[in-house]
Amino acid sequence: MKTLAIALYALRRNILRSVLTCLGIIIGIAAVIAMAEIGRGSARAIEQNIAKMGANIVQIDPSDVVKAGISSGAGGQVTLVPADADAIRRECSGVRWISPSVDGHLQVIYGNKNYAPQNVQGITPTYLRIRGWTEMAQGKAFTDEDVKRSAPVCLMGQVPAHELFGSDSPVGKEVRVKNVQLRVVGLLAPKGANALGRDMDDVVLVPWTTLKFRLIGLRQSAAAQQITATTDVNEMASLTKLYPGQQMQLYPDESAAQLMDFPLLTRFTDVDDIFVAADSAQQLPELKRQITALLRERHQTPASAPDDFRIRDWTEITETLAASTRLIGNLLLCVSLISLLVGGVGIMNIMLVAVTERTREIGLRMAVGAKASDIRKQFLAEAALLCLAGGGAGIALGRGVSWAVTALLGWPTIFSLPAMLAAVMVSGMVGLIFGLYPAWKASRLNPIDALRYEH
């Protein structure tokens, strides 16, 4: 305590110089605090933005198909059926909600106005829970019974509602899509843009059966699609096998010619996507593995063949954005640490000057019995006090900067206690490290030479 009292008295003799010496530490600590809190706020904002898209989601869609060297792109195959969604719900663990989905890009008409939303999507009511759309701005969501009977109802997002109805409520009114009248039963709550920049309010949601069988029609069966122009017509028209030598079937399979003449529609079968919400993010890897094994078994995919579907984990988007945020935050912290080093060099410089100025004082103290260790402790204490004082002021300044950023710029910031504790520890270490050499130099002075020293 006596050493600290002596060090504090020595610093108070020249307050302005002490304050200027602390300035580098103050700026460095403030930068560390502000960058840490802004970084945490940005990460939280990204998490909330991803949560708007839906948390812990797995999206399953058909893979592409390649014919004659030409790829159909994603969703080119007819592989996913509603029964797949039922099987996933029944046999895979960790499934919280699941919903098949059908996509359509259609024109919505009301009176003399028309608008084409980014997506007219066919879903089940559980899709709203998957995407975190549990509350309606107006009206209510359609039901599972509406899905079963392909009811002509829809939910409207904020953007198409504004384009078609202006400031009026769309609930209870009817819009026309491909000459089909759809009654608006609910107005979706606003969600804004997602992390990918897509406006999630620019959507119209309908029962998937309504979209599939009333609006966009049905695709042909995969069997009919396999008939190509290279098929030998003579072979199809051949009557050489009037009586099959194998076991007689009550209803023989249709010939290739019949498939060409009467292509079968896959009614109540194919869907464009299946959305699955897991109970937690930790269960996603195991859930993806179970879904893959189940769908390969259901689709009778050979072991050597690739999957006829794709599974996308939306947490990959979160991890990518979070990694980018962490990288930027670490870069900013490195810049802040550089300012701490500059402040430490400033403290070393001032302490060396203090040793030179107080050489006679050091010699006098050593002459009356002070040991070299006492002189070393005194100068180390002075350097540590400078850094700790700078750390305290830097914490206050950093918090003030964070508050100003939130108040003036609207950027989110989150209080960071670990950053404050680290700032105090770092400032103390800077004082000890950069005050060590001046303290050692002071303790090495010869008392006789120090007493004879003149400025």
C-alpha positions in Angstrom: 0.0 0.0 0.0 2.9 2.4 0.8 4.3 1.8 -2.7 1.0 2.5 -4.3 0.6 5.7 -2.3 4.1 6.9 -3.4 3.3 6.0 -7.0 0.0 7.9 -6.8 1.6 10.9 -5.3 4.2 10.9 -8.1 1.6 10.8 -10.8 -0.5 13.6 -9.2 2.5 16.0 -9.4 2.0 16.2 -13.2 -1.7 15.5 -13.9 -1.7 16.7 -17.5 1.2 14.6 -18.5 -0.4 11.6 -16.8 -3.7 12.2 -18.6 -1.9 12.5 -22.0 0.0 9.4 -21.3 -3.2 7.4 -20.6 -4.8 8.8 -23.8 -3.4 6.0 -26.0 -4.7 3.3 -23.5 -8.1 5.1 -23.3 -8.5 5.1 -27.1 -7.4 1.5 -27.4 -9.7 0.2 -24.7 -12.6 2.2 -25.9 -12.1 0.8 -29.4 -12.0 -2.8 -28.1 -15.2 -2.3 -26.1 -17.0 -0.6 -28.9 -16.0 -3.1 -31.5 -16.8 -6.1 -29.3 -20.3 -4.7 -28.6 -21.0 -3.7 -32.2 -19.8 -7.2 -33.3 -22.1 -8.9 -30.9 -25.0 -6.8 -31.9 -24.3 -7.5 -35.6 -24.2 -11.2 -34.9 -27.5 -11.1 -33.0 -29.1 -9.1 -35.9 -28.0 -11.8 -38.3 -29.4 -14.5 -36.1 -32.7 -12.7 -35.9 -32.7 -12.2 -39.7 -32.1 -15.9 -40.2 -34.9 -16.7 -37.7 -37.3 -14.8 -39.9 -36.5 -17.3 -42.6 -37.2 -20.1 -40.1 -34.9 -21.8 -37.6 -33.4 -25.4 -37.8 -34.8 -26.0 -41.2 -34.0 -28.8 -43.7 -35.3 -28.3 -47.3 -35.6 -31.3 -49.6 -36.2 -30.9 -53.3 -35.7 -33.1 -56.4 -32.4 -33.2 -58.1 -31.8 -32.5 -61.8 -32.1 -34.9 -64.6 -29.7 -35.0 -67.6 -30.9 -36.2 -71.0 -28.8 -36.0 -74.2 -26.2 -34.0 -72.3 -28.8 -31.3 -71.2 -29.5 -30.7 -67.5 -33.0 -29.8 -66.5 -31.7 -28.0 -63.5 -32.9 -28.3 -59.9 -36.4 -29.9 -59.6 -36.2 -31.5 -63.0 -37.2 -35.0 -61.7 -40.5 -36.1 -60.4 -39.3 -37.8 -57.2 -40.9 -36.3 -54.1 -44.4 -37.2 -53.1 -46.6 -36.3 -50.1 -46.1 -39.8 -48.8 -42.4 -39.1 -48.4 -43.3 -36.3 -46.0 -45.6 -38.6 -44.1 -42.8 -41.2 -43.9 -40.3 -38.7 -42.7 -42.7 -37.5 -40.0 -43.4 -41.1 -38.9 -39.9 -42.7 -39.0 -37.3 -39.9 -38.5 -36.5 -38.7 -35.0 -36.1 -35.1 -34.2 -38.8 -33.8 -36.6 -40.8 -31.0 -35.1 -42.9 -29.9 -38.1 -43.0 -30.9 -41.7 -44.8 -29.5 -44.8 -44.8 -30.4 -48.5 -44.6 -27.3 -50.8 -45.5 -26.5 -54.4 -44.2 -23.4 -56.2 -45.9 -21.3 -58.9 -45.3 -17.9 -60.5 -48.7 -16.6 -61.3 -50.6 -13.3 -61.8 -53.0 -12.3 -59.1 -55.9 -10.0 -60.2 -58.3 -7.9 -58.2 -60.7 -5.7 -60.1 -58.7 -3.7 -62.6 -55.4 -4.3 -60.9 -53.0 -7.2 -61.3 -49.7 -8.1 -59.6 -47.2 -10.9 -60.0 -45.7 -11.8 -56.6 -42.2 -13.3 -56.3 -43.9 -16.6 -55.5 -47.3 -18.2 -55.2 -46.6 -21.1 -52.9 -48.7 -24.1 -52.0 -48.3 -25.3 -48.4 -49.9 -26.8 -45.4 -50.7 -24.9 -42.2 -47.5 -26.3 -40.5 -45.4 -24.4 -43.0 -46.3 -21.2 -41.1 -44.9 -22.6 -37.9 -41.7 -23.7 -39.7 -41.1 -20.2 -41.0 -42.1 -18.5 -37.8 -45.3 -17.0 -39.2 -47.5 -18.0 -36.3 -49.3 -14.6 -36.1 -51.5 -13.0 -38.7 -51.7 -9.3 -39.2 -55.4 -9.7 -40.0 -57.7 -12.7 -40.4 -56.6 -16.3 -39.8 -54.7 -19.1 -41.5 -56.4 -21.8 -43.6 -56.7 -25.3 -42.1 -55.8 -28.8 -42.8 -59.4 -29.4 -44.0 -58.9 -26.7 -46.6 -55.8 -28.6 -47.8 -57.8 -31.9 -48.0 -60.6 -30.4 -50.1 -58.4 -28.1 -52.2 -60.3 -25.0 -50.9 -60.0 -21.8 -53.0 -58.5 -19.8 -50.2 -55.2 -17.9 -49.8 -53.1 -15.9 -47.4 -51.7 -12.7 -48.7 -48.3 -11.1 -47.9 -47.9 -7.4 -47.2 -46.5 -6.5 -50.7 -49.3 -8.0 -52.9 -51.9 -6.7 -50.5 -50.6 -3.2 -50.8 -50.3 -3.4 -54.6 -53.9 -4.8 -55.0 -55.8 -3.3 -52.2 -53.8 -0.2 -51.1 -54.7 0.7 -47.6 -57.9 -1.4 -47.5 -58.0 -4.8 -45.8 -57.9 -7.7 -48.2 -59.4 -10.2 -45.7 -62.8 -11.6 -47.0 -62.3 -10.3 -50.5 -61.7 -12.5 -53.6 -58.8 -12.4 -56.1 -58.5 -14.2 -59.4 -55.7 -16.5 -60.4 -55.9 -18.2 -63.8 -59.7 -17.7 -63.8 -60.0 -19.3 -60.3 -61.5 -17.2 -57.6 -59.5 -17.3 -54.3 -60.9 -15.9 -51.1 -58.3 -14.1 -48.9 -58.7 -15.4 -45.4 -55.7 -13.8 -43.8 -53.0 -11.1 -44.1 -49.5 -12.3 -43.2 -47.5 -10.3 -40.6 -44.6 -8.3 -42.1 -41.2 -10.0 -42.0 -39.1 -7.8 -44.3 -36.1 -9.0 -46.3 -34.2 -12.1 -45.3 -30.4 -12.5 -45.0 -30.2 -13.2 -48.8 -32.0 -9.9 -49.6 -35.3 -11.5 -50.7 -38.5 -9.8 -49.7 -40.4 -12.4 -47.7 -43.6 -10.2 -47.7 -43.9 -10.6 -51.5 -45.7 -13.9 -51.4 -49.2 -15.4 -51.7 -49.8 -18.7 -49.8 -52.5 -21.2 -50.7 -53.2 -24.9 -49.8 -50.8 -27.0 -51.9 -53.6 -29.1 -53.3 -55.3 -25.9 -54.5 -52.2 -24.7 -56.3 -51.4 -28.1 -57.7 -54.8 -29.2 -59.0 -56.7 -25.9 -59.6 -54.0 -23.5 -60.8 -50.8 -25.0 -62.3 -51.9 -28.5 -63.3 -50.0 -31.7 -63.1 -46.8 -33.0 -64.5 -46.6 -36.3 -66.5 -45.4 -39.4 -64.8 -41.8 -40.3 -64.9 -42.7 -43.5 -66.9 -44.2 -41.4 -69.7 -41.2 -39.0 -69.7 -38.8 -41.9 -70.3 -40.3 -42.4 -73.8 -37.9 -40.6 -76.2 -37.8 -40.0 -79.9 -35.2 -42.8 -80.3 -37.7 -45.5 -79.5 -38.1 -48.0 -82.3 -41.7 -47.6 -83.5 -41.6 -51.0 -85.3 -40.6 -52.7 -82.1 -43.5 -51.0 -80.3 -46.0 -52.1 -83.0 -44.7 -55.6 -83.1 -47.3 -58.4 -82.5 -44.8 -61.3 -82.2 -45.6 -61.7 -78.5 -49.3 -62.2 -78.5 -49.1 -64.7 -75.7 -46.5 -64.1 -73.1 -44.5 -67.1 -72.0 -44.2 -65.9 -68.4 -46.9 -66.1 -65.8 -50.1 -64.6 -67.0 -51.3 -61.4 -65.3 -54.9 -60.5 -64.8 -54.2 -56.9 -66.0 -51.0 -56.8 -68.2 -48.7 -53.8 -68.0 -49.3 -51.0 -70.5 -47.1 -51.2 -73.6 -44.8 -48.4 -74.6 -47.2 -47.4 -77.4 -50.0 -47.0 -74.9 -47.9 -44.9 -72.6 -47.2 -42.6 -75.6 -50.8 -42.4 -76.6 -52.2 -42.0 -73.1 -49.6 -40.4 -70.8 -50.6 -40.8 -67.2 -50.8 -37.9 -64.8 -49.2 -38.2 -61.4 -52.3 -37.0 -59.5 -51.8 -36.4 -55.8 -48.1 -37.4 -56.0 -45.3 -35.0 -56.8 -44.4 -31.9 -54.8 -41.6 -29.4 -55.4 -40.2 -29.3 -51.9 -40.5 -30.7 -48.4 -39.7 -28.5 -45.5 -38.7 -30.1 -42.2 -38.1 -28.2 -38.9 -35.9 -30.1 -36.4 -36.3 -29.8 -32.6 -32.8 -28.3 -32.3 -29.9 -27.4 -34.5 -27.8 -30.2 -32.8 -30.2 -32.8 -34.3 -29.9 -31.6 -37.9 -26.9 -33.8 -39.0 -28.5 -37.0 -37.7 -31.9 -35.9 -39.1 -30.3 -35.3 -42.6 -28.7 -38.8 -42.4 -32.0 -40.5 -41.5 -33.9 -38.6 -44.3 -31.3 -39.6 -46.8 -31.5 -43.3 -45.9 -35.3 -43.3 -45.8 -35.8 -41.6 -49.1 -33.2 -43.8 -50.9 -35.1 -46.8 -49.6 -38.5 -45.5 -50.6 -37.3 -44.5 -54.0 -35.5 -47.8 -54.5 -32.3 -46.1 -55.4 -29.4 -48.5 -56.2 -26.4 -48.3 -53.9 -24.2 -47.1 -56.8 -26.7 -44.4 -58.0 -26.7 -40.8 -56.7 -29.6 -39.4 -54.7 -32.6 -38.3 -56.8 -33.1 -35.5 -54.2 -31.2 -32.8 -52.5 -31.1 -31.8 -48.8 -30.2 -28.3 -47.9 -29.5 -27.2 -44.4 -30.4 -23.6 -43.8 -28.0 -23.4 -40.8 -25.2 -23.4 -43.4 -26.3 -19.9 -44.3 -26.3 -18.8 -40.7 -22.8 -20.3 -40.2 -21.5 -18.6 -43.3 -22.8 -15.2 -42.3 -21.7 -15.6 -38.7 -18.2 -16.6 -39.8 -18.1 -13.4 -42.0 -19.2 -11.3 -39.0 -16.6 -12.9 -36.7 -13.8 -12.3 -39.3 -14.7 -8.6 -39.6 -14.9 -8.4 -35.8 -11.5 -10.0 -35.3 -10.0 -7.6 -37.9 -11.4 -4.6 -36.0 -10.1 -6.0 -32.7 -6.7 -6.4 -34.2 -6.8 -2.7 -35.2 -7.9 -1.9 -31.6 -5.0 -3.9 -30.2 -2.6 -2.0 -32.3 -3.8 1.2 -30.6 -3.1 -0.5 -27.3 0.4 -1.3 -28.3 0.9 2.4 -29.3 -0.5 3.4 -25.9 1.9 1.0 -24.2 4.9 2.5 -26.1 3.8 5.9 -25.0 3.7 4.9 -21.4 7.2 3.4 -21.7 8.5 6.6 -23.2 7.0 8.8 -20.5 8.3 6.5 -17.8 11.8 6.6 -19.2 11.5 10.4 -19.2 10.3 10.2 -15.6 13.3 8.1 -14.6 15.7 10.7 -16.1 13.8 13.6 -14.4 13.7 11.9 -11.0 17.2 10.6 -10.9 18.1 12.7 -7.8 14.9 11.6 -6.1 15.8 7.9 -6.8 19.3 8.4 -5.5 18.0 10.1 -2.3 15.6 7.2 -1.7 18.3 4.6 -2.2 20.7 6.6 0.1 18.2 6.5 3.0 17.8 2.8 2.7 15.4 2.0 -0.2 16.3 -1.2 -2.0 16.5 -1.7 -5.7 13.4 -3.8 -5.5 11.5 -0.9 -3.9 12.4 1.5 -6.7 11.4 -1.2 -9.2 8.1 -1.7 -7.5 7.4 2.0 -7.4 7.9 2.5 -11.1 5.9 -0.6 -12.0 3.1 0.6 -9.8 3.1 4.0 -11.5 2.9 2.3 -15.0 0.1 -0.1 -13.8 -1.9 2.8 -12.3 -1.6 4.8 -15.5 -2.9 1.8 -17.5 -5.7 0.9 -15.1 -6.9 4.5 -15.0 -6.7 4.5 -18.8 -8.6 1.2 -18.9 -11.4 2.6 -16.6 -11.8 5.7 -18.7 -11.6 3.6 -21.9 -14.5 1.4 -20.7 -16.6 4.5 -20.0 -15.7 5.9 -23.4 -16.4 2.6 -25.2 -19.8 2.3 -23.6 -20.5 5.8 -24.6 -19.5 5.1 -28.2 -21.8 2.0 -28.3 -24.7 4.0 -27.0 -24.1 6.8 -29.5 -23.9 4.2 -32.4 -27.2 2.7 -31.4 -28.9 6.1 -30.8 -27.6 8.0 -33.8 -27.0 5.3 -36.5 -29.5 2.6 -35.3 -26.9 -0.1 -35.3 -27.6 -2.9 -32.8 -25.1 -3.3 -29.9 -25.0 -5.7 -27.0 -23.3 -5.2 -23.7 -20.2 -7.3 -23.4 -18.9 -8.0 -19.9 -16.1 -10.4 -21.1 -14.8 -7.5 -23.3 -14.7 -5.2 -20.3 -12.9 -7.7 -18.1 -10.5 -8.5 -20.9 -9.9 -4.7 -21.3 -9.0 -4.3 -17.6 -6.6 -7.3 -17.8 -5.0 -6.2 -21.0 -4.5 -2.6 -19.7 -2.9 -4.0 -16.5 -0.6 -6.3 -18.5 0.4 -3.4 -20.8 1.4 -1.4 -17.8 3.5 -4.2 -16.4 5.1 -5.1 -19.7 5.9 -1.6 -20.9 6.8 -0.3 -17.4 9.2 -3.1 -16.7 12.2 -1.7 -18.5 11.9 1.8 -17.0 11.5 0.3 -13.6 14.5 -1.9 -14.1 16.6 1.0 -15.4 15.6 3.1 -12.3 16.5 0.3 -9.9 20.0 -0.1 -11.6 21.0 3.5 -10.8 24.0 4.1 -8.6 23.0 6.1 -5.6 26.2 8.3 -5.7 25.9 9.0 -9.4 22.1 9.7 -9.0 22.7 12.2 -6.2 25.3 14.0 -8.3 23.0 14.1 -11.4 21.9 17.5 -12.6 19.3 18.2 -15.3 
